Amino acid sequence: MLGYRVGQEITDRQSFVDIDQSFWTIRNGRNDFRYTIKDTRALERMLARAPRGFVAFYVDEEPATFLKVMIRRTGGRNENIPRTSRALTGEEWEPFYEEGDTATLVTCTSHPKYYGYKLKEFGGKKLAYEVVSIANKEYSDIPYLNTLSPINAEASLMHVRCGALPIVLLEKARPDFSLEDAISWGYRWPLNGYDLSLFGELQTRLGIDLRKESPHYIEIAPGEFIFSRAERH
């Protein structure tokens, strides 16, 4: 069974600190507290500042995945999207606006046991996909929903398949020791704010035509697509 808790309802907090640290340690080869939650005391401060900023997911009550979310005000304007992870999350998720108009999915970290995990109760749907689906519902009261995502095949395919469209390429934005480029995907965003030309940039970088995976595109001939806002999933 998959369950989740938000903010102060989160239990087993040390386990989620461990998940966050182990994810970045595996990714970067060593821990760096600029990008991870240092300890449970730091998590307590962040939960107090950002009560809707963290969602903990449990599989059969076992801590599995930790989603970090920032709520800010952007007015749905591309120029108001923070250009780096540090600019987005501030100092331990401050400032955080409960009444903000934009929820940004910042990072989703999992225990190694749950990398690529598929949920039997959801017909074999990947855990990460269900996390995105739940986030869309949990923050449905907020007008705009976007992401700060790495430019890799796994993350890009997930967001596209879940219905997101590219907004803006963010250079040297992600918390890596090499400061990798990122992309902001939009789930709820003004139509004129999307940059559909970024599908070409992503195809160059990843070797994948992501439009084939998008519910917003219809392939009318090999390699020829038309854009449609109609949902097909």
Residue pairs with C-beta under 8 A, 6 or more apart in sequence:
1 59
1 60
1 61
1 121
2 57
2 58
2 59
2 119
2 121
2 122
2 127
2 130
3 57
3 58
3 61
4 55
4 56
4 57
4 58
4 134
5 11
5 55
5 56
5 58
6 51
6 52
6 54
6 55
6 56
6 138
7 47
7 50
7 51
7 52
7 53
7 54
8 47
8 51
10 16
10 47
10 54
10 56
11 56
12 56
12 58
12 63
13 40
13 43
13 44
14 40
15 63
16 37
16 43
16 54
16 56
16 63
16 66
17 37
17 38
17 39
17 40
17 42
17 43
19 63
19 64
19 65
19 66
19 109
19 110
19 111
20 36
20 37
20 66
20 109
21 31
21 36
21 37
22 111
22 112
23 36
23 109
23 110
24 31
24 32
24 35
24 36
24 109
24 175
25 31
26 112
27 176
28 176
28 177
32 177
34 86
34 175
35 85
35 175
37 43
37 46
42 92
43 54
45 92
46 53
46 54
46 92
46 93
47 53
47 54
49 92
49 93
49 94
49 96
50 69
50 70
50 71
50 93
50 94
50 96
51 98
52 69
52 71
52 98
52 139
53 68
53 69
53 70
53 71
53 93
53 96
54 66
54 67
54 68
54 69
55 66
55 67
55 69
55 131
55 134
55 135
55 138
56 63
56 65
56 66
56 67
57 63
57 64
57 65
57 66
57 67
57 127
57 131
57 134
58 64
59 114
59 117
59 119
59 127
63 111
64 110
64 111
64 113
64 114
64 117
64 127
65 108
65 109
65 110
65 111
65 114
65 127
65 128
65 131
66 108
66 109
66 110
67 105
67 107
67 108
67 131
67 135
68 89
68 93
68 105
68 106
68 107
68 108
68 109
69 103
69 104
69 105
69 106
69 135
69 139
70 88
70 89
70 93
70 96
70 103
70 104
70 106
71 96
71 97
71 98
71 100
71 102
71 103
71 104
71 139
71 142
72 82
72 88
72 95
72 96
72 97
72 100
72 102
72 104
73 80
73 97
73 100
73 101
73 102
74 80
74 81
74 101
74 102
74 144
75 101
76 101
76 102
76 143
76 144
76 189
76 190
76 193
77 193
78 167
78 168
78 193
81 146
81 167
81 168
81 170
81 184
82 88
83 170
83 171
83 173
84 170
84 172
84 173
85 106
85 148
85 173
85 174
85 175
85 182
86 175
88 104
88 106
88 148
89 106
90 96
100 142
101 142
101 143
101 144
102 142
102 143
102 144
102 145
102 146
103 135
103 139
103 142
103 144
103 145
103 146
104 145
104 146
104 147
104 148
104 184
105 132
105 135
105 145
105 146
105 147
105 148
105 149
106 147
106 148
107 148
108 128
108 131
110 117
110 127
110 128
114 127
116 126
117 126
117 127
118 124
118 125
118 126
118 127
119 125
119 126
119 127
119 130
122 130
126 158
128 158
129 158
129 161
129 162
132 158
132 159
132 162
133 162
135 145
136 145
136 162
136 187
139 145
143 188
144 186
144 188
144 189
145 186
145 187
145 188
145 189
146 167
146 184
146 185
146 186
146 187
146 188
146 189
147 159
147 164
147 183
147 184
147 185
147 186
147 187
148 170
148 173
148 174
148 182
148 184
149 155
149 156
149 159
149 182
149 183
149 184
149 185
150 174
150 180
150 182
151 180
151 181
151 182
151 183
151 202
151 205
151 206
152 206
153 206
153 208
156 183
156 202
156 206
156 208
156 210
157 208
157 210
157 213
159 185
160 185
160 210
160 213
160 214
161 213
161 214
161 215
161 233
162 187
163 187
163 214
163 215
163 216
163 231
163 233
164 185
164 186
164 187
165 185
165 186
165 189
165 194
165 196
165 214
165 216
166 183
166 184
166 185
166 186
166 194
166 195
166 196
166 198
166 199
166 202
167 183
167 184
167 185
167 186
167 189
167 193
167 194
167 195
168 183
168 184
168 195
168 198
169 181
169 182
169 183
169 195
169 198
169 201
170 181
170 182
170 183
170 184
171 181
172 179
172 180
172 181
173 179
173 180
173 181
173 182
174 180
174 181
174 182
183 198
183 202
186 193
186 194
191 229
196 227
199 209
199 210
199 211
202 208
202 210
203 209
203 210
209 223
211 217
211 219
211 225
212 219
215 231
215 232
215 233
216 227
216 228
216 229
216 230
216 231
217 225
217 226
217 227
217 228
218 225
218 226
218 228
219 225
220 226
